[in-house]
């Protein structure tokens, strides 16, 4: 029962996403019908109707700063809303079990606000450079940044898990999902979905930088089980994840890692010189590699959609079917508590 319960932060995100998406859709359609009645000779385009106090719009968002957070929970169509709710339900519930409610809330806040702010700045600069007013009234919203961020988090936690989709037709490793997600939305961006493309890249980079360099955790959270902790052992604060498998180069396919690693190393050295991040020592990397293995041993439950999760689902179905067959058998005749014996006679 506890396994299926929705944790508080995940539940709150689901309720807010559904409520805000419906509210924005209702406001936009009401404005569309009103404008159609007022100007029957003019063709009104739905994509030109924006809700500036719930979504990020470069021309007005400075007046409504909360939109840099809540816009992530606003979807503009039913399909994207279903995908967003499914992502928050499965990924949010999983991460909240592993990290705890406070860390999940902090993570979502960061990967929601910073990507929206980055894309906002891109369109503001584009407006000043080109003078095109269309850039100033783009509606920036949607949960693709958070979806990309969750994929990065899964790569950190369970990179070797295999996710199965469509009853086993599609199988892929978790460590490959962020790259696939980026490629798909980059193609969408070329086809015209520029906002979603920019949000995806911004969410990916924001989540990796946060998890790689800034997320604070305790050494006691990494232990495989409470029994392994020595009484009185002090907790050691750990900042970031210096493990080799979580380096930026390892987000690329394995054959490309040797080619990309030198470029990533130069970019890392530049960030260190600019004091954007603190350099990792050899001890940091060695300790992070050891903790990574321990952490993956204590991960709570299988990743949704993984082979292990599918095996557990099938096992539960088999047990249920066996229980139903056992219950459907006729009950044996009850014993009377006495036995009659007739001796043989010659």
N, C-alpha and C positions, 0 to 999 in steps of 0.2 A: 504493500500500500504506500509506503514511504517512497518507493522507487518511482511511482507514477505521479506523485504530488508535484505541482509546479512551484518552484521556489519563489520567494516574494519579489525579487528584482525582475526575474523573467516574467512573472505574472503582470507586474506593473508595466513593463515594456509592451507586452501583448495588448493590454487594455488601452494604453495610450496610443499605440500605433493604429489600432482599429478605430478608436474614437476620433483621432485627429484626421485620419484619412477620409472617414465618412463626413466629418464636419467641413473639410476643405472642398470635397466634391459637392456637397450640398450648397455651399456658398457660391462656388463657381457656376453651377447650373442655374441657381437662382438669379445670379447676375446676367447669365447668358439669356435667359428667357425675358428678363426685364429689358435688356438692351434690344432684343429682337422686337419687342412690342413698341418700344420708344422709337426705334429706327428701322421700320420694316423694309426700307429700300436698301439698307446697308447689310452686307454679309459680315456677320460676327464670327470671328475665329476663336475657338475655345482655348487654344494655346496662348492667345494674347490676354486672357483673363487670369490674373494672378491674385493671390491672397498674401499681401505683403507682411502681415503680422503673424503668419504661421509658416511661411516658407521664405527662403532667402532670395531676395530680389535686389541686385546691386544698387538700384536707384533709391531704395527706401530702407534697406536692412539695418543701416546705421541707427535709425530711430527705434528699431525693434531688435535689440541684440540677442534676445532669447531665441530668435529664429535660427541662430547658428547651431542650436542643440535640437530643438523640436522639429526642424525641417527634415531631419533624418528619419523621423517616424511617420512622415507623410508620403503616401504613395498615390500616384495619379491614375492608376487603372487597377482592375480587379486582379489580373494575373500577377503584377508586381507586388500587390498587397498580399496575395496568397504565398508567394515565394518569401517575402519578408517575414510574415508571421511564422511560416514553417522554419525559417532559419533561426529566428529568435527562440522559438519553442524548443527545438532540438539542441542547437548550439549554446543558447543561453542557459538552458537547464544543465547541460553537461559542464560548462565552464563554471557555473555557480556552485556546483557540487565540489569541483576541484579547488577553485580559488576562494570561494566564500562570497557572500552578497556584497560586501563593501568593495572588494577588488573588481568584481564584475561591473558594478555601478561606475567605478572610476574608469575602467577600461572603455566602457561604452561612451561615457562622457567625453573622453579624449578623442576616440576615433569617430565621434560624431561632430564635435565642434571644430577641430582643426582641419579636417578635409573640407568642410563647408566654408570655413574661412579662407582656405587656400584657393578654392575654386572661385569664391567671391572676388578675391584679389586678381585672379586671372582675367575675369570678365571686366573688372573695373579698369585694368590696364589696357585691355583690348578696346574698351570704349574710348579712352583718352588717346590711344594711338590712331584709331581708325575714324573716330567720330560717329560710328554707327550706333544709333540709339537702340537697336535690337539687342546689343550686348548689355545695355543698361537695364533692360527689363526681362532678362532671362529668369525663369523660375527654377531655382536650385533646390531640389529635395529628393528624397528617396533613400533607401537603406543599403544601397550597393557598397558604400564605404564600410559599413559595419559588417556586411557579408564577407568582403575581402579581408577584413581584420580578423574575423573568426577563423577563416581558413589559415591565416598566418599563425594564430594561436594553436590550432590543431597540429600544424606542422611542428611547432615547438614541443607539444606534449606527446603526440602519437604519430610520428612521421611514417612509421612502417606499417601502420594499419592499412588494410585494404577495404575500400568502400565499394559496395555492390549496389547497383541501381537496376531497376526494371527486371527484377527477379533473376539477377545474375547475368543479364545480357551485357552490361557495362561494368567493368571492374577496373579500379585505379587506386594507386597508392595515395595516401593523404599528402605526402610530401610533394606530389605533383599537382595537387589541386590549385594552389595559388597561381602558379604559372598558367595553367589552363584557363582559370578565371580571368586573368589579365589579358590573355590572347583573345578570348571571346569578346570581352568588352572593348578591347582596342578595335576589333573588327566592327563592332556596333558603332564606335565613335567615327570610324571612317565612313560608315553608311549614314551618319547624321546624328546619332545619339551622343553628342559631344559632352553633355553634362554628366551622363552616367559614366562615360569613359574617364573623364577627369576625376570624378569622385572615387572610382575604383582604384586608380593609381594612387590618389592621395590617401585613401584608407589603407591600402597595402603598405605604403611607405611609413605612414604615421604609426601603424600598429607594430611594424618591425622595429622601428627606431625606439619606440617605447619599451617593448619587450626585450630588445637587445641591450639597451643601455640604461634605462631608467626605472623599470619596474622593481619595487622593493619587496623581497620575500624573506622568510625566516628559514634557517637551516633545519629547524625541527619540522617544517612542513614537507621536507623532502624525504624524511625517513620512510622506509617501506611500511612500517607498522608501528604503533605505539610501543610494542614490546621491545623494539630495538633501541629505544631511547633510554639512556642511562639516567637514573634519577639524579636531579640536580644539575644536569648538563645545560649550560647556558645557551640561549639561542643566539646564533650569529646572523647578523643582517647581511643579506646578499642583494646587490644591486645589478640588475640586468642578467643577461645570459651570454657568457663568453664561449659557450661550447662551439666546437668546430662545425657540427651539423646544422647550427642555426645561423651560420654566417650568410651574408647576402649571396655569395657565389653559389651556395647549395640550393638556392631557389631555381636555378637553371637546371636543365637536363644533365644527367651525369657526364655524358661525353663532352659537354661544354664547360664543365667546372674548371678544368686546368687552364682553359683559354680565358675565362672570365676572372679568375682569381687575381691575377696581377692588376687588372683594372680596378677591381674592388679594393685591393690593398692600397692603391694610390689614392682612391677616393676617401678611404678611411684615414689615411695619413693627413690628408687635407682637412678633414673634419676635426682631427685632433689638434692641428695647428691653429685652427680657427676657434678652438675651445668649445666646439659644439658637443663633443663627447670626451670622456676620459679614456685614455688608452688602457687596454687589458694587459696584465703581466702574464708571464708564463705560468705562474701559480694560479692566477685567475682562470686561465683556460683549462689547466689540468683539473682543478677543482670542479669547474663547471661540467666538464666531460664526465667526471665521476658522479656528480649529482644528477645529471641528466638520466643516466642509467637507473639510479635509485628511484628517481621520480616516476619513471615509466613503469616501474614495478608496482608502485602504490596507486596508480591511476584508478579512480573509482568508476568501475563499470566499463563496458565496451562503448566505443564510439558509435553513435547512431548511424545505422546503415552499413556498419562494418561486417566482416565475415563472422566475427565472434558474436555480434549482436544477432545476426541472422541465424546462427547455430542455436543460440539461446531461445530465439523465437520458435524455431522448429521443435526444439526439445519441449517447450511449454505446450505447443499444439499436440505433440505426441502424448504427453502426460495427460492432457485433458481428454483426448480421445480414449486412452486406456481407462481413465476413471469412469467415463460414460459407459464403456462396455462392461466394466465390473458392476456398475449400478444396474444395468439392464438385465443381468443374469437373474433367473428365478431363485428366490431364497430357499435354502435347504430346510427340510422339515425339522421343527424343533424337537429336541429330545424330551421324553416324558418323565425322565428321572427314575424309571423302574425297568427291570428286565424280567421277562417271563422265560422260564427254562423248563422244558418238558423232557425228562429222561427217556432214553430208549427202553423198550420192553422187548424181551426175547420171546 
